[in-house]
Amino acid sequence: MLFKWIKQNIVIKRLWGYSKNAVKTHLWVAISAYLILARIKADYKSKYTITEIATLISVSALAKMPLADLLTNANNQLNKSKQNNKEQLTLFD
């Protein structure tokens, strides 16, 4: 049952190593990250899925903004960034 859950919920594209220790370490790191994201989702009562929260955090990792604002106003932030992209000129105009 646990193995099925891991295969369905934990996405591991490439292993760090193939020794028994490397695989165990990689799985525990992936499970820990998933649990941290699940806790963030529960604490902020976010409507986003855990995958969407992970994407939002990874995209805005260098942005200086509170996590609560990111999870509640993500659509506003995405719309602002799209508007800013429209205002920029292309390189060969």
KOLBAPA-985309 format. One record per residue: y, x, z of N, C-alpha, C, O in turn. Coordinates in steps of 0.001 Angstrom, whole numbers, padded with zeros to 6 digits, always signed. Atoms other than C-alpha are relative to their C-alpha. Example, Ala and Ser with C-alpha at 12.3 -4.5 7.8 and 13.67 -1.06 7.14 Angstrom:
// KOLBAPA-985309
-001190+000890+000000-004500+012300+007800+001200+000900+000000+001181+001936+000665/-001190-000820-000060-001060+013670+007140+001090-000770+000730+002198-000261+000899/
***
This chain:
// KOLBAPA-985309
-001190+000820+000000+000000+000000+000000+001264+000871+000000+002204+000613-000751/-001152-000896-000053+002426+002802+000905+000167+000737-001325+001292+000897-001800/-000077-000717+001262+001587+004701-002278+000590-000884-001097+001389-000415-001908/-000537+000934+000987+002326+001607-004391+001501-000184+000201+002261-000203-000768/-001426+000153-000294+005684+001135-002633+000779+001238-000441+001857+001123-001024/-000667-001241+000398+006585+004792-003192+000150+000061-001514+001214+000421-002017/-000064-000034+001463+005742+004536-006900+001020-000993-000548+001652-000719-001568/-000911+001031+000482+007846+001367-007277+001450+000266+000388+002357-000095-000362/-001361-000099-000522+010897+002354-005214+000606+001400-000013+001825+001541-000110/-000506-001365-000037+011203+006120-005096-000154+000614-001382-001267+000770-001884/+000034-000552+001347+012130+007628-008428+000064+001527+000095+001056+002090+000558/+000051-001457+000046+011093+011257-008814-000287+000377-001441-001397+000187-001939/+000155-000337+001415+011670+012512-012334-000722+001324-000199-001501+001485-001138/+000587-001327+000161+010624+016094-011811-000236+000606+001371+000655+000578+002219/+000318-000600-001291+008912+017834-008923+000612+001390+000110+000743+002098-000888/-000560-001318-000244+010459+020932-007351-001069+001075-000111-000784+002211-000489/+001111-000940+000050+007070+022585-007186-001296-000781-000008-001289-002004+000125/+001272+000693+000111+003405+021799-007458-000976+000354+001114-002126-000084+001095/+000859-000272-001143+002018+023212-004234-000016-001236+000903+000849-002106+000798/+000116+001138-000904+000920+020776-001564+001258-000147+000856+001751-001258+001051/-001192+000016-000831+003883+021724+000628+001229-000464-000783+002032-001237-000259/-001151+000385+000818+006422+021326-002207-000010-001494-000302+001033-002145-000243/+000098+001431+000299+005159+017860-003128+000297-000824+001243+001024-001815+001172/-000276+000720-001248+005175+016715+000503+001486+000045+000346+002077-000971+000712/-001425-000146-000306+008679+018080+001037+000843-000870-000926+001766-001544-000471/-000746+000790+000972+009965+016430-002127-000123-001492+000309+000870-002217+000257/+000183+001418-000341+008468+013065-001163+000770-000376+001254+001404-001431+001290/-000718+000322-001230+009917+013201+002347+001512+000014-000208+002214-000802+000389/-001433-000013+000299+013370+014111+001030+000386-001267-000759+001418-001871-000468/-000280+001215+000774+013219+011223-001473-000058-001250+000884+000785-002138+000760/+000112+001142-000913+012069+008761+001204+001175-000016+000971+001719-001081+001261/-001147-000083-000916+014786+009981+003593+001279-000458-000676+002061-001203-000085/-001188+000421+000744+017473+009537+000942-000013-001504-000229+001020-002161-000096/+000126+001446+000199+016185+006042+000174+000338-000751+001284+001048-001756+001244/-000257+000662-001270+016281+005106+003864+001469+000093+000404+002016-000854+000970/-001436-000134-000279+019821+006451+004265+000791-000994-000836+001705-001645-000329/-000692+000959+000863+020959+004378+001288-000261-001443+000438+000632-002288+000366/+000311+001345-000501+019166+001312+002679+000820-000309+001249+001280-001437+001427/-000811+000186-001202+020979+001805+005986+001458-000237-000361+002111-001096+000233/-001380+000206+000459+024332+002106+004205+000151-001413-000549+001130-002095-000247/-000033+001351+000562+023561-001098+002295+000021-001050+001106+000774-002021+001027/+000063+000959-001101+022702-002920+005525+001266+000032+000857+001770-001017+001259/-001195-000118-000845+025671-001585+007505+001228-000653-000627+002013-001303+000064/-001170+000540+000678+028233-002605+004894-000259-001364-000638+000621-001938-001278/+000384+001305+000571+026367-005786+003869+000381-000075-001480+000990-001039-001944/-000364-000131+001411+026731-004683+000267-000850-000910-000873-002029-001141-000603/+000713+000858+000948+025793-006956-002600-000737+000836-001055-001535+000303-001825/+000605-000874+000998+024718-003956-004684-001420+000387+000403-001756+000395+001587/+001347-000489-000280+021127-002762-004989+000085+001441+000482+001129+002083+000370/+000012-001375-000497+020105+000549-003478+000211+000983-001156+000864+002012-000986/-000204-000852+001175+019978+002072-006961+001468+000014-000414+002004+001069-000754/-001423+000072+000348+023523+000852-007697+000849+000753+001018+001821+001413+000648/-000738-000733-001031+024754+002245-004379-000148+001501-000217+000826+002243-000095/+000216-001419+000271+023186+005614-005185+000826+000456-001193+001390+001550-001180/-000792-000336+001178+024877+005574-008581+001486+000057+000340+002179+000988-000070/-001414+000010-000394+028270+004638-007104+000352+001246+000810+001395+001862+000592/-000271-001179-000831+028027+007423-004539-000043+001273-000830+000786+002163-000638/+000094-001220+000802+026941+010017-007086+001159+000121-000987+001637+001225-001248/-001112-000027+000955+029664+009044-009575+001303+000345+000700+002141+001053+000140/-001265-000211-000697+032408+009111-006975-000144+000985+001153+000566+000869+002152/+000260-000955-001083+031119+011996-004858+001234+000832+000334+001437+001185+001496/-001174-000827-000239+034339+013968-005260+001268-000805+000249+002325-000230+000506/-001155+000850-000267+036668+010982-004818+000216-000090+001504-000735-000203+002278/-000313+000061-001421+038455+010882-001498+000338-001445+000357+001499-001854+000343/-000183+001390-000384+037932+007288-000438-001082-000400+000988-002194+000127+000941/+001012+000439-000972+036156+005520+002417-001180-000678-000689-001027-001327-001724/+001218+000567+000562+032596+004438+001753+000080-001523-000050-000402-002140-001000/-000138+001469-000023+033416+000844+002739+000807-000489-001200+000461-001496-001816/-000811+000392+001164+036103+000673+000048-000793+000157-001292-000685-000669-002199/+000797-000230+001200+033736+002097-002522-001011-001119-000212-001194-001589-001334/+001044+001014+000127+031029-000460-001792+000537-001416-000122-000158-002291-000640/-000556+001349+000100+033333-003469-001553+000918-000161-001206+001057-001265-001733/-000956+000072+001110+035829-002619-004309-000453+000806-001207+000383+001303-001961/+000508-000838+001094+033592-000837-006803+000418-000548-001354+000767+000224-002248/-000405+000574+001286+034388-003268-009613+001460+000291-000296+001815+000574-001440/-001411-000319+000206+038114-002723-009093+000174+001462-000395+000981+001781-001268/-000092-001422+000323+037625+001045-009170-000478+000270-001425+000127+001065-002144/+000509-000193+001359+035571+000856-012358+000979-000527-001033+001177+000097-002075/-000988+000552+000927+038154-001369-014038+001214+000903-000113+001745+001088-001208/-001142-000911+000035+040965+001019-013060-000317+001238-000831+000519+001698-001609/+000352-001196+000764+039103+003985-014494-000092-000319-001488+000266+000519-002315/+000046+000390+001407+038492+002082-017749+001404-000142-000564+001651+000247-001705/-001377+000143+000455+042204+001243-017984+000643+001362-000178+001373+001581-001145/-000553-001347+000120+043137+004874-017359-000527+000696-001237+000210+001451-001871/+000569-000614+001194+040800+005957-020150+000665-000533-001260+000810+000209-002230/-000663+000579+001161+042535+003579-022584+001391+000588-000191+001873+000678-001320/-001345-000538+000073+045926+005110-021753+000025+001450-000483+001068+001934-000924/+000042-001396+000405+044795+008642-022566-000075+000116-001515-000739-000671-002190/+000029-000258+001440+045382+010008-026025-001231+000808-000345-001766+001538+000489/+001121-000815+000438+042594+011495-028024+000512+001393-000357+001719+001607-000465/-000370-001387+000233+042590+015181-028789+000704+000200-001327+001590+001049-001421/-000530-000240+001335+043460+014865-032484+000948-001093-000477+001011-001352-001678/-000978+001012+000421+046126+012110-032484+001276+000627-000500+002201-000084-000893/
***
